[in-house]
Amino acid sequence: MLNRTHWLLLAFVVVLALAIPAPVFAQSCAMCYQAAAKSGPQMIQALKSGILILLFPPLFICGGIMFLAYRKRDLFNDAPNEVPTRLGAPQ
């Protein structure tokens, strides 16, 4: 259960996230902005395609890691819950 302090902190984070304007997250370097603004429609389309192409490798890598983690999630749960009383003790 979350107590009152956790709820207040969560509410503060939500209000803060909603209060920050979206353009703050869309900042880029001035050089990239100027180069994109001066280019024609064909270059803008190429830039958009490049962004999409660069998105897929990290997406597939993260997806693969998540898939492997999901498959191996119970690998160590099959062992019995026996804890030795001291190390090196004869059994």
PyMOL commands that set and color helices and strands:
alter all, ss='L'
color gray80, all
select helices_A, chain A and resi 4-19+22-24+30-38+41-71
alter helices_A, ss='H'
color red, helices_A
deselect
rebuild
show_as cartoon
